[in-house]
Amino acid sequence: MTVTVVAVHGNGGGAFRFSLLPRPLASGVELHAVTLPGFEGVPLPPGPVTVATFADALAAELATIEGPRVVLGHGIGGSIALDALGRHRDIAEGLILHAPVGARLDERLFPRVMSTPIVRRVVQWGISALPTRLIAGRLLFRGTPAGFTDRFLAEYRRCEAFGPMFDILTAEWFDALTPLDLPATVLWGEHDRVLGSDQATEIEALVPRAERVVVPGWGHFPMIDDADDYATRIADLAQTMLTPVS
């Protein structure tokens, strides 16, 4: 049996964020990284932007892939995966939620600060500005191929969906999500400074069959910081959750 892990990125980036992972992830585990509308230069469709804009796009992508499929959602990718599987239950056989956005959106400081459009633009342009990229290139993601960090940060400027995410991923949206009955893992890095692993409890309420895995040494971007270890762990999780218990 060959399992396909369908990887969905966080805010500001696209499929490029998974480009350091080996293909296949492991024997019997393929990787299919998607780029959602509004990311990496892909335009947003016309009309109002809602969570369904991205959830339906993910569902359409999954429909083109033969099963079994395990969705791996990182950051907002996990949020969109939760919404997509609630709307289109049969599009995947398993789910890995890696530090998804959703819990405590009405309590955390960053979402409140980013509620103002001008602040979003300043942050978006600041992250992707050339001086930031030059400095970060020496400090962030050490050991990656030349130019990787520069492109990682530059993608924020091309991201049409960056700002709208702070309007559509709200506490009200999260509270309205339907729990999913499928094999799942709630995955976190022990040293994630962007989204703390203490939020896992709220996420687990939406995937009652989930196993919680907190990995020592991981930060927020282990698919970049330690791509080989990330690939091994994701492949193992995907295979294990789809193996029938005898």
C-alpha positions as CSV (number, residue, x, y, z in Angstrom):
1,M,0.0,0.0,0.0
2,T,1.3,3.4,-1.0
3,V,0.2,6.3,1.1
4,T,0.2,9.9,-0.2
5,V,0.8,12.7,2.3
6,V,-0.8,15.9,1.0
7,A,1.1,18.7,2.6
8,V,-0.6,22.1,3.1
9,H,1.5,25.1,4.1
10,G,1.1,27.9,6.6
11,N,0.6,31.6,6.0
12,G,2.9,33.5,3.7
13,G,4.2,30.5,1.8
14,G,3.3,27.6,-0.4
15,A,4.5,24.2,-1.5
16,F,8.1,25.6,-1.5
17,R,8.1,25.2,2.3
18,F,8.2,21.5,1.9
19,S,10.8,21.5,-0.9
20,L,13.7,20.2,1.3
21,L,11.8,17.0,2.1
22,P,12.9,13.8,0.3
23,R,10.6,12.3,-2.4
24,P,9.3,9.9,-1.5
25,L,9.2,10.6,2.2
26,A,10.0,6.9,2.9
27,S,9.3,3.6,1.2
28,G,5.6,3.4,0.5
29,V,4.9,7.1,1.4
30,E,4.7,9.7,-1.3
31,L,4.6,13.5,-0.8
32,H,2.3,15.8,-2.6
33,A,2.7,19.5,-1.6
34,V,0.0,21.9,-2.6
35,T,-0.1,25.7,-3.1
36,L,-3.4,27.2,-2.1
37,P,-5.0,30.2,-4.0
38,G,-3.4,33.5,-3.0
39,F,0.0,32.0,-2.1
40,E,3.3,31.9,-4.1
41,G,1.9,34.1,-6.8
42,V,-1.3,32.0,-7.4
43,P,-4.1,34.5,-7.6
44,L,-7.1,34.5,-5.4
45,P,-10.4,33.7,-7.2
46,P,-12.8,36.6,-7.8
47,G,-15.4,37.4,-5.2
48,P,-15.4,37.4,-1.4
49,V,-12.6,35.5,0.4
50,T,-13.8,33.0,3.0
51,V,-12.4,29.9,4.6
52,A,-14.4,27.9,2.0
53,T,-12.3,29.5,-0.7
54,F,-9.3,27.6,0.5
55,A,-11.0,24.5,1.9
56,D,-12.8,23.8,-1.4
57,A,-9.5,24.3,-3.4
58,L,-7.8,21.8,-1.1
59,A,-10.7,19.4,-1.6
60,A,-10.5,19.7,-5.3
61,E,-6.7,18.9,-5.2
62,L,-7.3,15.9,-3.0
63,A,-9.9,14.6,-5.4
64,T,-7.2,14.2,-8.1
65,I,-5.1,11.9,-5.9
66,E,-5.7,8.2,-5.5
67,G,-6.1,7.1,-1.9
68,P,-5.1,6.4,0.7
69,R,-4.4,10.1,1.5
70,V,-3.2,11.6,4.7
71,V,-3.5,15.4,4.9
72,L,-0.6,17.2,6.7
73,G,-1.6,20.7,7.6
74,H,1.0,23.1,9.1
75,G,-0.2,26.3,10.7
76,I,-3.1,27.7,8.8
77,G,-2.8,24.6,6.5
78,G,-4.0,22.6,9.5
79,S,-6.9,25.1,10.0
80,I,-7.9,24.8,6.3
81,A,-7.6,21.0,6.5
82,L,-10.0,20.9,9.4
83,D,-12.5,23.0,7.6
84,A,-12.1,21.1,4.3
85,L,-12.6,17.7,5.9
86,G,-15.7,19.0,7.7
87,R,-17.2,20.0,4.4
88,H,-15.9,17.1,2.3
89,R,-15.5,14.2,4.7
90,D,-14.4,11.5,2.1
91,I,-11.4,13.4,0.6
92,A,-8.8,11.9,3.0
93,E,-8.3,8.8,5.2
94,G,-6.1,10.4,7.8
95,L,-5.0,13.8,9.2
96,I,-1.9,15.2,10.7
97,L,-2.4,18.7,12.3
98,H,1.0,20.3,12.8
99,A,0.7,23.3,15.1
100,P,-2.6,24.4,13.5
101,V,-4.1,27.9,14.0
102,G,-7.4,28.1,15.7
103,A,-7.2,27.8,19.5
104,R,-7.5,31.0,21.5
105,L,-7.7,33.3,18.6
106,D,-9.7,35.8,20.8
107,E,-7.0,35.7,23.5
108,R,-3.6,35.6,21.7
109,L,-1.8,39.0,21.2
110,F,-0.6,38.4,17.7
111,P,-4.1,37.9,16.1
112,R,-5.3,41.0,17.9
113,V,-2.4,43.1,16.7
114,M,-2.9,41.9,13.1
115,S,-6.6,42.8,13.1
116,T,-5.6,46.2,11.5
117,P,-5.0,46.1,7.8
118,I,-2.2,48.7,7.9
119,V,-0.3,46.6,10.5
120,R,-0.7,43.5,8.3
121,R,0.9,45.4,5.4
122,V,3.8,46.7,7.5
123,V,4.5,43.2,8.8
124,Q,4.1,41.5,5.4
125,W,6.5,44.0,3.7
126,G,8.9,44.1,6.7
127,I,9.3,40.3,6.6
128,S,9.9,40.3,2.9
129,A,12.1,43.4,2.7
130,L,15.6,43.0,1.3
131,P,17.4,44.1,4.5
132,T,15.4,41.5,6.5
133,R,16.3,38.8,4.0
134,L,19.9,39.7,4.0
135,I,20.1,39.6,7.8
136,A,17.9,36.5,8.2
137,G,19.9,34.7,5.6
138,R,22.7,34.5,8.0
139,L,20.6,33.6,11.1
140,L,17.5,31.7,10.0
141,F,17.5,28.1,8.7
142,R,21.3,27.6,8.8
143,G,22.5,24.8,6.6
144,T,19.8,25.2,3.9
145,P,20.7,25.6,0.2
146,A,21.9,29.0,-1.0
147,G,18.9,31.3,-1.5
148,F,16.4,29.2,0.4
149,T,15.8,31.7,3.2
150,D,15.7,34.6,0.8
151,R,12.9,33.0,-1.2
152,F,11.1,31.8,2.0
153,L,10.8,35.5,3.2
154,A,10.3,37.0,-0.3
155,E,7.2,34.8,-0.8
156,Y,5.4,36.8,1.9
157,R,5.3,39.8,-0.5
158,R,3.6,37.8,-3.2
159,C,1.0,36.3,-0.8
160,E,-2.4,37.9,-1.5
161,A,-4.0,35.7,1.1
162,F,-1.7,36.8,4.0
163,G,-4.0,39.6,5.3
164,P,-7.4,38.0,4.7
165,M,-6.4,35.1,6.9
166,F,-6.6,37.3,9.9
167,D,-10.2,38.2,9.0
168,I,-11.6,34.7,8.2
169,L,-9.8,32.5,10.8
170,T,-11.6,33.7,13.9
171,A,-12.7,32.4,17.2
172,E,-16.3,32.2,15.9
173,W,-15.1,30.1,12.9
174,F,-13.1,27.8,15.2
175,D,-16.1,27.3,17.5
176,A,-18.3,26.3,14.6
177,L,-16.0,23.5,13.3
178,T,-17.4,20.0,13.4
179,P,-15.4,17.2,15.1
180,L,-14.0,14.7,12.7
181,D,-14.1,11.0,13.1
182,L,-10.9,9.8,11.4
183,P,-7.4,8.7,12.4
184,A,-5.4,11.7,13.3
185,T,-2.3,13.1,15.0
186,V,-1.9,16.5,16.7
187,L,1.7,17.2,16.2
188,W,3.8,20.0,17.8
189,G,7.4,21.0,18.3
190,E,8.4,21.2,22.0
191,H,10.2,24.5,21.2
192,D,7.7,26.1,18.9
193,R,7.8,29.8,19.7
194,V,5.1,30.7,17.2
195,L,2.2,28.5,18.4
196,G,2.7,26.8,21.8
197,S,2.0,23.1,22.3
198,D,-0.3,24.0,25.2
199,Q,-2.9,24.7,22.5
200,A,-3.1,21.0,21.6
201,T,-6.0,20.3,24.0
202,E,-8.4,22.6,22.1
203,I,-7.4,21.1,18.8
204,E,-7.9,17.5,20.1
205,A,-11.5,18.2,20.8
206,L,-12.0,18.5,17.0
207,V,-10.3,15.1,16.3
208,P,-11.3,12.8,19.2
209,R,-9.4,9.9,17.7
210,A,-6.1,11.8,17.6
211,E,-2.8,10.9,19.2
212,R,-0.8,13.9,20.5
213,V,2.9,13.9,19.6
214,V,5.2,16.6,20.9
215,V,8.7,16.3,19.5
216,P,11.7,17.4,21.6
217,G,14.0,19.8,19.8
218,W,11.6,20.9,17.1
219,G,10.7,24.5,16.6
220,H,8.0,25.8,14.3
221,F,9.6,24.8,11.0
222,P,11.2,21.4,11.4
223,M,10.4,20.6,7.7
224,I,13.2,23.1,7.1
225,D,15.4,22.9,10.2
226,D,15.6,19.1,10.1
227,A,14.0,17.9,6.9
228,D,15.2,14.3,7.1
229,D,13.9,13.7,10.7
230,Y,10.6,15.5,9.7
231,A,10.2,13.3,6.7
232,T,10.8,10.1,8.7
233,R,8.4,11.0,11.5
234,I,5.6,12.2,9.1
235,A,6.0,9.0,7.0
236,D,5.8,6.8,10.2
237,L,2.7,8.7,11.5
238,A,0.9,8.4,8.1
239,Q,1.6,4.6,7.8
240,T,0.8,3.9,11.4
241,M,-2.5,5.7,11.5
242,L,-3.7,3.8,8.4
243,T,-2.6,0.3,9.6
244,P,-5.5,-1.7,10.9
245,V,-5.2,-2.8,14.5
246,S,-5.3,-6.6,14.7
